[in-house]
Amino acid sequence: MPSPVIQQQDRAQILDILRGIAVLGICIANYPMFSLYIFQSPDVLLTMPTATLDKGVAFFHFAFIDGKFYSLFALLFGIGFSIILMRCQQAGKNGLYIFYRRIFILILFGLAHLLLLWEGDILMLYGLIGLLLPLFRSVSDRNLLIIVVCLILSPILIDLIKVLTDNKINAGRLLQGAAIAADDARGITPQNFGTWVLDHPAYSDLLSFNQSGILWRFQMLLDNNRIPKVLGMFLLGLYAGRKMMYAKLDENAALLKKVCRWGYLIGLPLSIAHAWLELNGKKLPHAAGMLNTITYALSVVPLSLAYVASICLFFIKNPGNKFLNLFAAPGRMALSNYILQTILGIIIFYGIGFGLGAKTGAIYVILIALAVYFFEMIWSHLWLKYFRYGPLEWIWRMFTYGKYLPIKK
């Protein structure tokens, strides 16, 4: 049976819109880290004039933002992989060769982002995990969904092992000693961690901080079981891409309504419970910390998928909606905007820039994140008025296909 023909419009404005919304969510999720807010002690947080409001913002963050948008981004990554394979198959090209070149360039972008700007990068992680995707391209739809469920729920088993072994079996501990040693060599301590990049404003200091931070970053990714979660969402995206759901929204309206209904019914109460536990509950390896793991594992993906389904249903009912289409341009430039968020975050909050970190309450951090995204929305629309691709997307595409591509319209 011949492969379905994928037209340019099937690339799907809805995919660009979803990607643009994911970039917004990631900006809101990341800026509490850029602002150093989450690294301040409870005593420091209580001295901030917005302390009362900030508690509500923190609850909102864990209930409705935390994990939901990187999950959406990972879902879109899997869909993108399926599109690459189908397009290359139609053109008679080696889809895996194109895919691996694309992944390799993404890993290089992530490595540069990690070393030169911010240790909280996700691009390298996505690239490394993405290398595994071709292993699943021939797996049946049914088995693919079974694997997805197992991967997404696997943190429950992994964290149970941590509890039963009193944290002795914990992959994240492998990097912890190296991270502490790297901090010691730079004079970074638990007491000054939250202000170190303020007190050391030179770019060379930032590079040094990142070298240490990379170890903590991957320690955290292992400790939080991020790898199986991301791979699970990649594979769910691969499944959705196979079915070309993004190009057949009308045909899948009934399914979208079910996802929306069950996603909110399951995801909302469990996300609220997770937010309460995150702020008030016990942490692993305490046995009660398993409640946090369970509520997170059972809430993030359902609520993230409910967000996706809601947006898709609104898109079906309101074709050409001007508000929704505002997100398409930043979505087409997701890579450029993701890196730009880092640059602006460093300028706004670190000592190398305006130095607003460690003294800005959570409510203001969210408002700054929204302002940054609004700026990105404006510049994305202006840029794409004259150019075919975002600046980093253009570079990525040229290295992927190994040829010069005109960027001007």
C-alpha positions, 0 to 999 in steps of 0.5 A: 500500500503506497504511503500517504502523500504529505502536503505542505499544509499537512505539516500542519498549522496545528503542529506549529500552533502546538509547538508555539504553545509548548515554547510558551509553557517551557518559558514559564517553566524555566524562568523560575530557574533563570531567576534563581527563585527556586534556589533560594532558602525558605527564609529568603522567600518569606522576605520577598514582598510578594511572598503570599502571592508567590505561594499561590504561583508555586502551587499553580506551577506544579499543578498546571505547568510542571512537566506538561509542556516538555511532555507536549514538546516530546510528543511533537518530536515523535510526530516530527520523526514520523514525518521525516521517515514518510517524506523520505520514503516518498522521495526515495531517500534514506529516511534514517540517514536524514534523521540521524543527520538531523539528530546529530545537529540537534545534539551539537546545538544542545551541547553548545547551549549546555556549555556556552549558555545554560546547564538546563538545556533539553536539546541534547537530552532530546537528541540523545534519546531520539537516537533510540527512535528508529529501533521502534519504527517497525513495532506494531501500533498495539505494542508501541502503545504498551511500551508507551504506558510502561515507560511513562509508569516506570518511574513508580517502579524505579522510585520504589526500588529507591525506597526499598534500598534506602536510596542505595540503588539510584542512578542519579547518585553516580554523578552526585559525587562528581558534581559536588567535587566540581562545585568544591573546585569552584567555590560553589557551596549550598549556601552561595549556589543561589547567588553565585552567578550574581556575585560572579558577573564575568562570562568566564564565570558563567562558563565555569558554573555551567561546567559544574552545572552539567553534572548536576543537570544529568544527575537530576535527569537520572534522579527524576527518571526523565529519560523513560518519560521523554522516550515514552512521549516520543513513541506516543508522538511516533504513533500519532504521526503514523496515524497522521492524526495532525492532518486528520483532525476532523476524522479524529474529533471523537477520539480527541473528545475522549482524550480531553474528557478523560485527560481532565478527569484523571489529570486535574485532581491528581495534578492538584494532589501532586502540587500539594505533595510537592510543596508539603509532602515528604521526599524520597527516599522516605516511603511517603515520597512515593505518593509524589511519584505516583501522582506525578506519573499518573497526572502529567501525561493525561493533563498534557494530552488534555491540553493538546486535545482541547487546542485541537478541538478549538482549532477544528471548530474555529478554523483560521482563528486569529488568536490561535494562529498567533502561536504558529510563527513562534512555533515555526521558530521553536529552536531559535526562540528556545535559545533566545529565552536563555539569552534573555533570561541570562541578561535579565537575571544573572550578574552578567546582565541586569542582575534581577535574580534571587530578589524577584518574586515568583509572580514577577518571574511569571510576568517577565516570562510572559513578556519575553514570550510576547516579544518572541511572538512579535519578532517571529511574525516579523522575521517570517514576513521576510524569511522562510525559516528561523535563523537556527532552523535555517542552519539546522536544515542546511546541515541536515540536507548538506546544501545551501538553502535560500532563506529570504522569501 
